[in-house]
Amino acid sequence: MNVQAKVSRYSQEFDPPVRGDTITADRYTSKAWMDKETKHLWPKVWHLGGVGAEFEEPGDIVRHNFARESVIMVKQEDGSIRAFYNTCPHRGNRLILGDVTSVPRIVCGYHNWTYDLDGTLVKVQDPDDFEGGSPCGKVHLSELRCETWGPFVFWCMDDNVAPLEQWLSPFPERLIGYGLDNWVRVLNVSADCEFNWKIIRDNFNESYHLPTIHPELSTFINDGLPDTLFEMYPSGHNSMWMKGHQATTRQDFHTADVPAPLDEIATAWGIDPAGYSGHTGDLRQAIIEAKRKLGPGRGYTNYNDMTDQQLVDYYHCTLFPNLTLTMSPEQCQILRTEPHPTDPEKCVFQHWCLYPPVEGMKEVVTPVGTLPLRHDAVARHSVYGDGVSVGYVADQDLSIGTSQQQGLNSRGFKGCILPRQEKRVQRFHELLNDMVIGKD
């Protein structure tokens, strides 16, 4: 048997070769590298800007500050959403200063230049004082591409990047059974962090850290390598299927009884966990059958369109370069790091959680506790380390960021040494190299 097959399951269809490029420290510490990313990477990808629930009426605006750029997404009179750079063509002043607002027209606070929702200049001071006559109707806000998928609104700076659904491939097809279109974003938190954005991206491209950083997950998520499926797609994105509702099969974890919280999950679906002592692995199939039988009656109408795997497992969808969707049947987590405007050793971490709207359900359990099932029940920005949680598992992930950033600045670090299961980390950096290195 192939040695690689013994330690993990790479999809035969989606397992491209890697070159073995050295993963150097400068990509985490260098301002020059950061500047190349600004020029060659970030314009060439789609960016998640918001969710449809934020755009109820014409004039509703969501601002997305990204590095040194600022983008506003604006709901139009015809119901569509358009995106513009948040800069006035007159002298460059930023137009929208808050994260969300609703306006009849977009007005610059510097000289009162006024734009319709479609970005057309409609009013200026002293319109006759311009060479060639009034600029109204002739000047427009600089527009970006803006498209939607499911409940999400994306924008892109480059006209040559593939359309959104093509760029997202294969996830629109893979995730259709979850019925994400009407899911509700309940949790919307972010934090400033003292490390490069790629540190957490590396973290989400592997499960090697789970036994150390997230040991409590081993009781209900099977992170054993022979049971984990890795896939790497031609689009540059990748994924990981982890068996849920089953304790880990790693050698250092042994239990005869059904561990918590798996016992509580079983009980919630009408299953007596005591009947699975000594063969806890069989509980996963029993929960599938219970969800099929009881789920629709409890309001989980989306269960009907899910595969058995989707009903109980965790599908980690990692989109190149900086966006992760972690899917379970009752929750979609969005995890993302974005670069600091000027400092390569800082970033912004963002964590959203969306839930299906179940009839009669008023609350949901989130990574920061039980919250009302309504849009942005918790929305806040903090600084990591100030004691404000961004989610209990996410807090654990961020906990290694600062110390790793410090270590990457050491003369003693010569480049990453990776096991086979971290192949997705290797591929991520090789894709990054292809886009960033040697381009001016």
N, C-alpha and C positions, 0 to 999 in steps of 0.2 A: 504493500500500500504506500502511496505517496505520503511523505512526511507531512506535507501541508494539509492533506486531507485528514490527518489524525488530530490536528489541533483546532481546526475550524472549517466551516463549510463556505467556500467561495463559490458563487454561482458559476457554472460552466459557461453560461451565456454572457454574463456580465463580469468578467474577470480579466481586464486588459493588463498587459505587461507594464512594468515600471522600469525606469532606467537605473535607479539607484543614486540620483543626484544627492550630493551632500546638502543637508538642511542646515544652513549656516546661521550664525547668531545675528548677522547684520540685518537680516530681514525683520527682526524684532526690535532692533535698537537704532537703526540708521535713519537719519532724516533724509538722506539721499534716496534710500530705498522707498521710504514713505512718499516722497515726491514722485517717484516713478509709478507707484500704485495710483496716486491721484491722477496722473496723466494717462496711464495705459490700462488700468484695471477697472476702476470704478465707473467710468463712462460706458464700459462695454458689457454691463450686466443690468438686469432689472432689479429695482429696489422696491421693497414692500413699504408703502406709504401710509396705509390706513385700512379701515374696514368700512363697508358700505353703510353700516348703521350710523356713521358719523355724518352722512350726507343725506339728510332728510328733505331739505327744502332748497330751492335755488338760492345761491348766495352762501350756502354753508361752505366753510373753508377749513381745511386741515393743513397745517404747516409741518414740513419734515425738514429739520436741520440735519444735514449730513456733511461731516467734516467742515470744510470752509464754504460749502454750498448751502443754499436754502431753497426749498421748492414748496409751492403752494398748490394744492389740489382744490378745484372749485366746482361745485355742482352748478350745472347750466339750467337754463329755462326748459330745455327739452329733456331733462333728466339725466343727461350724460355727465361725465366728470372729465374735466380737462386740467392739465398741469402746466404751471408756468414757473420760470425762475422768479424768485422773490426779490426782484430788483427793478427799480424804476428806470426806464430808458432815458429819462431826463439827466440825472446826475448819479444814478446808481444807488439811491437810498433804498433800504429794505422797506417793503410795503406793508407786510403783515408782521406784527411783533409778538403775537400770541400763538399758542399751539393750535387753538380752535377758535373760530369766530363765525359770525353770520352777518353779511353786509348786503345792501342793495347794489352797491358799486364799490370798487376797490379804489381807495383814495390814498395818495402819498401824503404823509404827514409833514413833508418838507416844504413843498410849493403847491400843494393841493391839486396836482395833476390827478385826473379822475378817469377810471377805466370801467367799461362795461364788464360783465362777468365773463365775456368771451375774450377779454384782453384788449379790446379796442379802446384807444384814447378817445374820450368824448368831451373832456372839458380841461382847459388850461387857463391860467391867468394871462391876460394880455395876449389873446390869440393873434392879433394883427402885428405883433412885434417879432415875427419870425420871417426869415428869408423864404420867400415862396408861399407865404400865407399860413393860415392856421394849420398846425400839425394834426388836428382832430380828424379821426377817421383814417389817417395815414400811418400813424404810429401804433404799434401793438406790443404787448408784453411778449417776451421771448418764450415760446412754447416748447414743452417737452412731450414725448409720447406718454400716453396714460391709458392703461388697459386694466380690466378686472378679470379675476378668476375666483369662483366661489364667493366668499364674503370679503375678499381682499382686493385692495386697490394698489396697483403698482405703477411706477414711473421709470423712464429710461432716458438717458441723455444722448444716446447715439441712434441715429436713424437706420443704421445698418445691422443692428442686433436683431435676431430672429423675433417674430411676434411672440407675445407672452406665453401662450399655451404651448407653442413649439419649444420655446426656451425652457419651460418647466418640465419638459418630457423626461421620464414617463409618468410623472406624478398625477397630472389631471386624470389620466385613465386609471391609474392604480388606486386613487383615492375616491373615485366617484361613488363607490358603495357607502361611504360614510355619510353622504348627504350633507356636506359642509355648508351649503349655500346659506342656510338660515341660522347657523350657529351663532351664539351670543358671546362677545368678548366681555368676560366678567373681570378679569385681572389684566391690568395694564401698568406695569412697573418698569422702572429703569434705574440705572445707577452709573455714576462716574467711577472708573476703575484705574488703578495704577499699574497697568500692563498693556502690552500691545494686543490689538484685536485678534491676532492669529493664535494667541495662546489658548483661548477658549475654543476657537475653531478646531485646533488640533485635538482638544479634549473631546469635542463632539464627534470627531472622526474615528474614535476608538472606544472600546469598552474595557480596555486593559486596566483602567483606573477604578472600576466599580468595586472590587473587593476591598480596596484601601479607602477610597473616598466615600463610597455609598454602601457600607456593609449591611445596612438594614434592608436594602432592596433584595438581598439574596433570599429572603423568606417567601417572596411572591413573584419575583422575576428571575427566570432561569438564564443566567449569563454564562453558563457553561459553553465552552467553545464548540464542541461537537453539535450543540443544539442551536447555535447562532448562525444566521445566514447573512453574508455580506454580498452586496452587489455594487458594481461601479459602472455607470452608464456612459454611453458615447457623448451625452450632453455635458459631461464633466461633473454631474451630480452623483451621489451615491446613497446607499441606504443600508440599514441593518434591521433584520427581523429578530426580535428576542421573544422567546416563549413567555407568556404571562400566565398567572394563576397556577404557577408551578415553581417550587423552590429550586435553587441553583443545583446543578449537577457537578459543580466543582468539587474536587476531591476532599477539600478541607471542610466541607459542610455536610453534616450528617444529622438526620432527625427521623425518628420513627413516627412521631405524632405530627399532625398538620400544624405548622407554625402560624403564629399571628403575623400579619393580619389576614392570612389566607383562610384561617378558620372562620373569621368574621365574614369574609366574602362568601364563603360556602353557605354559611347560615343565612345570609341575606337572600340567597337564591334557593332557599328551602332544602338545603343539603346538610345532612348530619356529618360534620367532619370526623367524628369518632369512627365512622364506618370506613375511613381511608387511612387509618393508622397502619404503618408498615408498607403502604403503597400510595404515598401522597401524590406521586406523579400522575395517577389516574384521575385525580380531581379535576384537572384541566378539561378533560373530555366531558366529565359530568356537568361542569359549569357551562360548557357550550350547549349541551342538551337542555339545561335549565333555562338559559337565555333564549334559546329558540322557542321554548314552550311558554315562558312567562313574560319575556321582554315586551312584546307588542302590547299586551294587556296592561303593562305598567307605563305605557306611553313612549317606549323606545321604538317608534315606528321605523327608525333607520336600521334596526337589526335585520329587517327583512331583505335588505339589499347587500348585506355584508357576508363575506365568506366566513367559514368557521375560524380561520386564522385571524381575521379582523375582529371577531367577537371577543377574543381573549388575549391576543398578543400585542406587542408594542412595535410599531413600525416607525423607525427613526429615519426621516428623510432629510438628508443633508445637502442643501443646494449650494453649489459653488458661487461665490466664495464664502458667504458669511451668514447664511440663513438656515435654520433647522426647524422642521415641523416634526414633532413627536406625536404620533397618533395612537390613541386607544379608542375603543368604541364610545366612551363617554367624555372624552377630553381631547382637545388639540392644543398642544403647547407650541408657541413660537419662541425661539431662542436665537438671539442675534447679538453680535458685537459689531460696532461701527467705529471707525478711526476717530481719534481726537483731531480737532482742526489743525494743530501745529506740532504736537508732541508725539513721536512714535512710540513712546513708552506709556501711553495712556489710551483709554478707549471708553466707549459707552456701551454698557450691556443692557439689553432689552428683553423682557419676558412678558408675553401675553398668554392668556389661557382662555380658550373658547369652549362652550358647552352646548349640546343640542337642547333646543327648547322643548322640554317634556311637559305635557299638559298636567297641570296641578302641582308641578314642582316649583317651589318658591325659593329654595336654597340649594347650593352645590358646595361640595368639599373641594377647596382649592389648595395650592401649595402654601398659602398664607392663612389657612383656616376656612371655616364655613362662611360663605358670603351669599347675599341675595342673587338670584338668577336674573340679573339685569345688566345692561350695557355699562361697562366700566364702573362696577360697584366699588372697586379700588383702583385708583389711578394716581400714581405718585412717582416722583423722581428723587433719588437720594444719592449719597456717596457711599460706596461699599466700605464697610468697616464702621459705619456710624450706628450700627445696631438695628437698622431698618431692614427687614427681610425682603429679599426678592424671590422668595420661595425656598423651602427647606432644602431641596436637592440642589437647586441653583446656588444657594449659599455655599454648599459644600464644593461645588465646582469652582466658584470664584475664590475659594479659600487658598487654592494653590497658585493663583495668578501672580500675586506680588512676589512671592518667594521664587517662582520660576523666572520672572523677569529679572530679578536681581542676579540669579545664577547665570542667566544667559549673557550678562555683562562681564562674566569672569573670563580671564585669559585661559583658564583651564577647560572651558567648554570648546570642543573641537568639532562638534556636529552631532546630530542625533544618531543613536544606535537603536534600531527598531526591530521588534519581533515581527513575524509574518502577519499576525493579526492586526498590526498597525499599518498595513499596506495602504489603507485609505488615507492615512496621514502623508505617506510618501507620495502618493498620486496627487494629493492636494497641492503639495509644494512644487511638484514638477509642472502641473498646470499653471501655477503661479509664475514659475520661472519662464515658461513659454510666453506668457503675456507681458511680463515686466522686464526681464533681463535683456540688455542689449538693444533696447528701443529708446530712441531719443525724440 
